Amino acid sequence: MPAAKKRRTQAERTQGTRTRILDAAVEVLRKKGYAHFRTADVARAAGVSRGAQLHHFATKEKLVYATMEHVFTNVLETSRSRARSVGNGDDPLEKVIADGRDFFFSTPFFISLDIATSINSKAFRQKLMGMVRKARLPAEQAWLEALMASGMSEKTADDVLWLTLGLVRGLAIRMLWQDEPERFDRLLKLWREIVEGYIRQAR
């Protein structure tokens, strides 16, 4: 006889419903943008009742904040894990670029950009951007430590990290009206060559 399926606890069911709502909110934000974001659409996409959705997130602001916190927490853990896994034979700059590209060319980044430029409430914008800083700065610190572990001074590593992420972020914004992956690849390769020269001089 097959083993009986273990029943989920109330806490597990609650968390499952919450996660389903947050994942649905990400999709609604991606498809419709913040200006046309409606909590009723999220409930429908999550397959839950309007009452259940309101039970977890009573207002639009609370739902949007929790959604961004949900995705940025996942992104933070991914970046930290990648930075900490850099080994002696790895090229940390290549991995910084790859991680930056994964983040800045991702749905979470473009959603956060849309929200930041669409919110009318200054207080809510500041609260949301504060949460984003808390999620991104530790990731950048992890990459700073990885670059320093490869032999760079703290100042050199900090300069390289800021400039590299700034370039990748700029290319991601450019993609909104001119998506040319091959050009992006070429420019990032050129950037690596420039940075490698700077690192050699700094040493």
N, C-alpha and C positions, 0 to 999 in steps of 0.2 A: 504494500500500500504506500502511495506517495505521502511524504510528510506533509502535515497540515501547514498551510501558509501562515506565517506569523502575522498576527494582527498589529497594525501600527498603533502606537499610543496616541492620545489626544494631542500631545505636544508635537509629535511627528506629523500628524494630519494638519495641524495648524500651520506648522512651518512649510509643509508641502503646498498648502493653499497660498500662503504668503509669497513663496518663491514663484509659483505659477502666475500670480498677479503681477509681480515685478518683471518677470520675463515677457509677459504680454505687454506691459507698459513700454518696455524697450522697443518692441516691434511697432507699437502704435506711434511712438515718438519718431522712430525711423521713417515710417511711411507717411505720416501726416505732419510732422513737425510740431513744435510747441504751440504755435499759434492756433492750430486746429486740434490740439490734444483734448480729448474728452474722456472723463473717467468712465462713462457708460460704455464707451468703445473698448476700454481696457477690460471691464467685467465681461463683456461679450467675447473678446478674444481669449480670455483666460478660462472661459466656460464656467464662471461662477455667477451667483446672483448678485444683483446690485447691492443688496443688503450685506452680503458676505464681503464684498469689496469695500464697502463703507465701514464695516466693522474693523477691518485691518487698517484702512487709510481713510480717515474721515473727510479730508479735504484734498483738493487737487495739489496744493503745495506739498502736503505731507507725502502724497504718492510720488510726486516728481522727485522730491528729496530722497526718499527711500530707494527709488529706482536708480538714481545716480550713485548713491552710496553702495548699492548692491553691485553695480557693474565696476565701479572704480576700486572696490575692495578686491574683486577678482583680478583686475588688471594689476594692482599693486603686488599681490602674491605671486603672480606670474613673473613680473619684472624682477622681484627680489630673488626668486628661485633661479632665474636665468643668470643674474649677476653673481650669485653665490656659487654657481656651478662652473664658472670660468676656471679652466685649469692652466697649468704652466705652458702647455703647448698651444693654447688657444690665442686668437687675436681678439683682445677685449674691445678694440675699436669697432671691428666688424660686428661683434655681438651687440654693442651699444646701438649701432646704426640699425641692425635688424630689429632690436626690441623697440627702438623709437619708431621705426616704420610700422611695426605691428600696432603700436598704440595710436600714433597720429593719423594713420590711414584707416582707423577702425570706427565702427559705429558709435562706441561710447564717446570718442573725442568729438565727432561731428554733431552728436546730439547735445553734448555739453556746450559746444560753440553756438549752436542754434538757440539753446535756452538762455545762455548768457547775453545774447544780443536781442532777445525777445521779451525778457521779463521786465515788467514795468515797476515792480516793487524793488527799490534799492536794497531794502533790508533782506529780502529773500535772496536777491542776487549775491549779496555779500555772504550770507549764510551758506549758500550753495558753493560759491567759489572758495570759501574757507574749507569746506569738506574736500573739494578737489585738491587743494594744496596739501591737505593732510594725507591724501592718497598718493600724490605724485612726488612730493619732496622726499619721503623715505625711499622711494624707488630710485630717484636720482642719487641719493646718498649711497645706496647699495652699488650703483654703477661707478660712482666716484671712488669708492673703496676698491672696486675691482680694477680700475685704471691705475690707482696708486700701487696696488699689489703687483702690477706688471712692471713697475720700476719708475713710474712718473712721480714727480714731486706733486704735492697737493695743489699748488698753484697751476702747474701745467695741466694736471688732470681736470681741475675745475674749468679752466679755459676751454680745453678740448671738449668737455662734456656740454658746456653751455652753447658753444658754437655749433657743435654737431647736432644737438637736439633742436637748436634754432633753425638750422638748415632743413632738417627733416620736417619740422613743423611748417616751415614756409612752403616746401614742396607739396605738403598735404593740402594746404590752403589753395595753392595754385591748381591742384587737381579739380577743384570745384568748377573751374571753367576751361581748363586745358590739361587733360589727363594724357600724359605721354610717358608711360612706364619705362620705355627704353632710354629716353632722355634723362629721366630721374636716375636710372641705374648708372648712366655715364657720368652724370654730375656727382653722384655719391662716390663713385670710384675716383674721380678727379679730386674730390675733397679728401679722401683717404690719403692720396699721394701728397697733397699739400700738408696735411696734418702730420704725416710721418716725417716730413722734412722739419717741421716745427719742433716735433718731439726730439729729433736728433740734435738740433741746435740747443734745445733747453737742457739736454744732458751734458 
